[in-house]
Amino acid sequence: MQLTGRNIIGYESFSEGTVAIQGVNPATGEALSPLFFKATLDELELATEKAEKAFQVYRKKSGFEKANFLEKIAEEIENLGDTLLERYMLESGLPNARAMGERGRTVGQLRLYAHLLREGSWVDARIDAAMPDRQPAPRPDLRSMERPLGVVGVFGASNFPLAFSVAGGDTTSAFAAGCCVIVKAHPAHLGTSELVGLAVQKAAQATGMPDGVFSLLFDDGHEIGMALVKHPVIKAVGFTGSLKGGKALFDAAVRRPEPIPVYAEMGSVNPVFVLPKILAEKGRSIANSYLASVTLGVGQFCTNPGMLFLENNQDFIDEIEKNAPHTQGGIMLTPGIKDAYVRGTEHSKQFTQVMGVGKAPEGFTAVEPVFLRTDIASLNAKPELAEEIFGPTSLIVEANTKEEILIAASNLDGHLTATVHGTPEDLIEYSDLLDILEQKVGRLIINGFPTGVEVNHAMIHGGPFPATTDSRSTSVGTKAITRFTRPVSFQDFPDELLPDELKSDNPLNIWRLVEGEWKK
Ligand code: NAP
C-alpha cells in the first residue's frame, strides 16, 4: 500500500496545507518519505462538521453493529501484513517481535471490546418501575443507562505506535461507547498512523458506519492538537504522553466556555519495594529481574520501574553493581525523547551514586541504561530525583528502618503502579505499607514487575495525579469505555421509545439492576 501523507477526513483524504512534515528513522537519523501534510484549520473544521453529523447516526448503532465495525478494523489491520510491521520498525526503532506483539495486542483489544458490546451488560442498565399507588405520592418509572458523550479527540502516544495510537485503546473504547473519533497523529510514526487510519476508514465504509465517524489529522507542533481540544464539537479527550503535554491540554479543556474531561495518562515512576525477608531469600534473583524490567523496550513504558526502595542490603547492591554494566540499552523512539533521557540522567548523576551503566548499540538515538543509588535523606533533600526519567534508568533508594520506608511511601505522588516483593511474613508485617500504597496508585503488584500490562476487564491503568488527570478512570481494559459515556435517566417513557437495553422484556437479554437486584 502506497503512503500519501494526506489527512483522512471521514471517507475522504485531504492535503490542502502547505506545511510538510517529515518523519525520521531513529536508528539512522535519515529522513523518511513521503512528506506528510500538516492539517489546516479548515480541514479540522471539516472533520468536526462531519463527526458532529456522523455522531447522530453512530450513537444509535446497536452493540452488534459497533462490534462488527471493531472486528473489521482488526481484520483490516491484519490485512496490512508486513507493510505495517516494516513501517512500524522503520519509524520507532523497535524490533520485529515487539511490532508483532503490539499488533496482536491492538487487534486483541478491538476484539475484546467487540465481545463486550455483544454481551451488552456494560451499559449498566437500571430499572425502578412505576408505583402509581405509592403514598403519599406515586413513584415514576425510572430507567437509566450509559450513553455516548459525543465526538472524542485522541492523541496518539509515541511509545505504542499501534496499541495506543490511531486504533489503540482510546479510539477503540470511544468507538465502543458510541462516540466518533478525531485522532491527532503522533509525529514520531506518521506512516504507521496513515496505514492504520486507512484501515479504519475502510472498515467504516465496509460496515456501513457514517462518513465522519473517524478522521486522522497530521500536525507539526501544537496548533491542530490545541484547536482540537478547544473545538466546541469535541466532548472528551484521550491522551498518553508527557506531564507537560497532558497538563497543557487539560488546562485548555477546563478553560473552555464548556469545559470537557481530558483523560491524560502521563506516566509515573512505579515504585518497587523489596522487603527484608525476601531480600535475604531471593535478593539476587529479584535484582536481576529488576534490571530486565527496567531495560525492557528501552525503558519506554509508562509502567517502567523507575525507583526501588529497600532496607540496607549489600548483597542486593552488589548484584546490581555486578550486572548493570551488562544490561543492554537501545534505540529510543525520537531524538527529543533521547535528549530528555540524557538530560535527566546526567542531572540525576550529579546528586546520586552511579551503580552501573549498561551498553548502547550503534544508532542515532541509542542510549545506555543507567542505574543510580541514593538514600532516603538525600531523596528528601532533592525530591526532584523522584521525577520520571523516561527510558532505561532507575534509582535505588536505601532506607535504614521500616519507619523510613513508610514515610517514603507516604511522600509518594500518584503513580500508575506500585510493587511489593515480600514473603508471606513480610507482607503481613508490612500490611501498613500496602495500605499506604493503595491510596497512591491504580495497580498494586505483589512479587512481580509492573511492565507487562494485560488488556482485560479487571486491568486498571490509571492512578492519582500526576499519573493521570482523572484517578477514577483507566486507559487500558474494558472499563476504559466509561470515560466516553454519561448516564441518562428516562422517566415515564413508553416502552417502544426506550433503548432496547431498557425495554421491559429485556430483548437483548443483558444483566440489569431491577429494583436493586441484578437480573437477566
Ligand atoms: P508529548 O510531548 O507529551 O506529546 C504527545 C502528543 O501530544 C504529541 O502529539 C504532541 O505533539 C502533543 N502535545 C504535547 N504538548 C502539547 C501541547 N502543549 N499542545 C498540543 N499538543 C501537545 O509526549 P512524547 O512526544 O510522546 O514524548 C515526550 C516525553 O513524554 C517523553 O520523554 C516522556 O517523558 C513522556 N512520555 C510519557 C509516556 C507515559 O509514560 N505516559 C509515554 C510517552 C512519552 P508534538 O509531538 O507535535 O509536540
Residues whose N, C-alpha, C, O or C-beta is under 5 A from the ligand:
A	BS01	NAP	F155 G156 S158 N159 A185 H186 P187 D219 D220 G221 H222 G225 M226 T240 G241 S242 G245 G246 A248 E265 M266 G267 S268 F301 C302 I337 A340 F390
